[in-house]
Amino acid sequence: IVLSALDQIAWLFNLRGSDIECNPVFFAYAVVSDDQAVLFVRELDDGKQGLSETVKSQLEGARV
């Protein structure tokens, strides 16, 4: 299944962001199958927005 609803992606991966003002969501897409979950999200840029190395390593540890 391909997910593009930002609130569903934030809920599924238990992540919060600040890409959209006054909303705890982030720009992303996700593909989920019976045995795999793939999250498409931008990496950290200029230390302000994106996926931090800490979160990236935690997601990799969870095989996302």
C-alpha atoms as a printed R data frame, in Angstrom:
   type eleno elety resid chain resno      x      y      z
1  ATOM     1    CA   ILE     A     1  0.000  0.000  0.000
2  ATOM     2    CA   VAL     A     2  1.235  3.508 -0.791
3  ATOM     3    CA   LEU     A     3  0.546  6.164  1.840
4  ATOM     4    CA   SER     A     4  0.572  9.866  1.071
5  ATOM     5    CA   ALA     A     5 -1.638 11.228  3.877
6  ATOM     6    CA   LEU     A     6  0.789 13.006  6.168
7  ATOM     7    CA   ASP     A     7 -1.148 12.338  9.366
8  ATOM     8    CA   GLN     A     8 -1.304  8.611  8.613
9  ATOM     9    CA   ILE     A     9  2.440  8.456  7.999
10 ATOM    10    CA   ALA     A    10  3.189 10.355 11.224
11 ATOM    11    CA   TRP     A    11  0.929  7.958 13.144
12 ATOM    12    CA   LEU     A    12  2.261  4.796 11.502
13 ATOM    13    CA   PHE     A    13  5.920  5.591 12.207
14 ATOM    14    CA   ASN     A    14  5.236  7.523 15.438
15 ATOM    15    CA   LEU     A    15  7.143 10.527 14.149
16 ATOM    16    CA   ARG     A    16  6.389 14.234 14.416
17 ATOM    17    CA   GLY     A    17  7.743 17.091 12.349
18 ATOM    18    CA   SER     A    18  7.496 20.806 11.754
19 ATOM    19    CA   ASP     A    19  7.397 21.092  7.959
20 ATOM    20    CA   ILE     A    20  3.911 22.610  8.061
21 ATOM    21    CA   GLU     A    21  3.252 25.471 10.478
22 ATOM    22    CA   CYS     A    22  0.871 24.625 13.364
23 ATOM    23    CA   ASN     A    23  0.777 20.931 12.370
24 ATOM    24    CA   PRO     A    24  2.939 18.120 13.774
25 ATOM    25    CA   VAL     A    25  3.406 16.436 10.393
26 ATOM    26    CA   PHE     A    26  6.186 16.314  7.808
27 ATOM    27    CA   PHE     A    27  6.401 15.886  4.050
28 ATOM    28    CA   ALA     A    28  6.759 12.191  3.271
29 ATOM    29    CA   TYR     A    29  5.496  9.154  1.405
30 ATOM    30    CA   ALA     A    30  5.493  5.574  2.595
31 ATOM    31    CA   VAL     A    31  5.158  2.166  0.992
32 ATOM    32    CA   VAL     A    32  4.053 -0.663  3.261
33 ATOM    33    CA   SER     A    33  3.837 -4.345  2.368
34 ATOM    34    CA   ASP     A    34  3.402 -7.536  4.378
35 ATOM    35    CA   ASP     A    35  7.124 -7.741  5.145
36 ATOM    36    CA   GLN     A    36  8.559 -4.275  4.537
37 ATOM    37    CA   ALA     A    37  7.954 -0.590  5.273
38 ATOM    38    CA   VAL     A    38  9.751  2.100  3.280
39 ATOM    39    CA   LEU     A    39  9.638  5.759  4.326
40 ATOM    40    CA   PHE     A    40 10.541  8.466  1.833
41 ATOM    41    CA   VAL     A    41 11.483 11.659  3.669
42 ATOM    42    CA   ARG     A    42 14.166 14.278  3.150
43 ATOM    43    CA   GLU     A    43 17.364 14.231  5.137
44 ATOM    44    CA   LEU     A    44 18.395 17.012  7.494
45 ATOM    45    CA   ASP     A    45 19.368 20.225  5.713
46 ATOM    46    CA   ASP     A    46 21.228 23.082  7.393
47 ATOM    47    CA   GLY     A    47 20.347 21.635 10.787
48 ATOM    48    CA   LYS     A    48 16.769 22.891 10.539
49 ATOM    49    CA   GLN     A    49 14.449 20.569  8.633
50 ATOM    50    CA   GLY     A    50 14.535 16.941  7.670
51 ATOM    51    CA   LEU     A    51 15.439 13.620  9.199
52 ATOM    52    CA   SER     A    52 18.199 13.772 11.803
53 ATOM    53    CA   GLU     A    53 20.938 11.156 12.013
54 ATOM    54    CA   THR     A    54 19.537  9.950 15.350
55 ATOM    55    CA   VAL     A    55 16.086  9.315 13.915
56 ATOM    56    CA   LYS     A    56 17.584  7.857 10.752
57 ATOM    57    CA   SER     A    57 19.620  5.316 12.743
58 ATOM    58    CA   GLN     A    58 16.604  4.389 14.898
59 ATOM    59    CA   LEU     A    59 14.491  3.791 11.793
60 ATOM    60    CA   GLU     A    60 17.264  1.712 10.214
61 ATOM    61    CA   GLY     A    61 17.434 -0.311 13.434
62 ATOM    62    CA   ALA     A    62 13.700 -0.962 13.065
63 ATOM    63    CA   ARG     A    63 14.349 -1.973  9.431
64 ATOM    64    CA   VAL     A    64 12.337  0.922  7.984
